[in-house]
Amino acid sequence: MIFTNFFSPKIMFFKSIFQRKKKKLQEKIKNKSDINNWMELTKEERLEIDLKEKNESMRKSKALLKSIRDEYIKIKKKK
């Protein structure tokens, strides 16, 4: 009983640390494979994918700005 009460929290703590390191390693491996796949594409394919990503991020940022402006308008009307 004393053994489990004393060591159980410490074991859980170390398990969480090792799981974090494992996840980081998996992310690095994934990123490396993504870069390899990216470099295997032709220049035109890379430009097309890049353009799509830029357009998507621009659309999201515009939507965010619009929602922020709408919130400010609602706040001003309440006053």
C-alpha positions in Angstrom: 0.0 0.0 0.0 2.7 2.5 0.9 4.7 1.4 -2.2 1.8 2.2 -4.5 0.9 5.5 -2.8 4.5 6.7 -3.0 5.6 5.6 -6.4 2.4 5.7 -8.4 2.3 9.5 -8.9 6.0 9.5 -9.9 5.5 6.7 -12.4 2.6 8.6 -14.0 4.7 11.7 -14.2 7.6 10.0 -16.0 5.2 8.2 -18.3 3.7 11.5 -19.4 7.2 12.9 -20.1 8.1 10.0 -22.3 4.9 10.1 -24.1 5.5 13.8 -25.0 8.9 13.0 -26.3 7.5 10.1 -28.4 4.9 12.5 -29.9 7.5 15.1 -30.8 9.6 12.4 -32.5 6.6 11.2 -34.5 5.9 14.8 -35.6 9.5 15.3 -36.7 9.4 12.1 -38.8 6.1 13.2 -40.3 7.4 16.7 -41.2 10.5 15.1 -42.8 8.4 12.9 -45.0 6.1 15.8 -45.9 9.2 17.8 -47.1 10.3 14.8 -49.1 6.9 14.5 -50.8 6.9 18.2 -51.4 10.2 18.2 -53.2 9.1 15.3 -55.4 6.4 17.4 -56.9 7.0 19.4 -60.0 7.4 23.2 -59.8 3.9 23.7 -61.2 2.3 21.4 -58.7 4.1 23.1 -55.8 2.9 26.5 -57.1 -0.6 25.3 -57.4 -0.7 23.8 -53.9 0.9 26.9 -52.5 -1.6 29.2 -54.2 -4.5 27.1 -52.8 -3.1 27.3 -49.3 -2.6 31.1 -49.5 -6.1 31.6 -50.8 -7.5 29.4 -48.0 -5.6 31.3 -45.3 -6.6 34.6 -46.8 -10.3 33.5 -46.7 -10.0 32.5 -43.1 -8.3 35.7 -42.0 -11.0 37.8 -43.8 -13.7 35.8 -42.1 -12.0 36.3 -38.7 -11.7 40.1 -39.3 -15.4 40.3 -40.4 -16.5 38.5 -37.2 -14.3 40.8 -35.1 -15.9 43.9 -36.7 -19.4 42.5 -36.2 -18.6 42.0 -32.5 -17.4 45.6 -32.2 -20.6 46.8 -33.8 -22.7 44.8 -31.4 -20.7 46.2 -28.4 -21.2 49.8 -29.7 -24.9 49.3 -30.1 -25.3 48.1 -26.5 -23.8 51.3 -25.2 
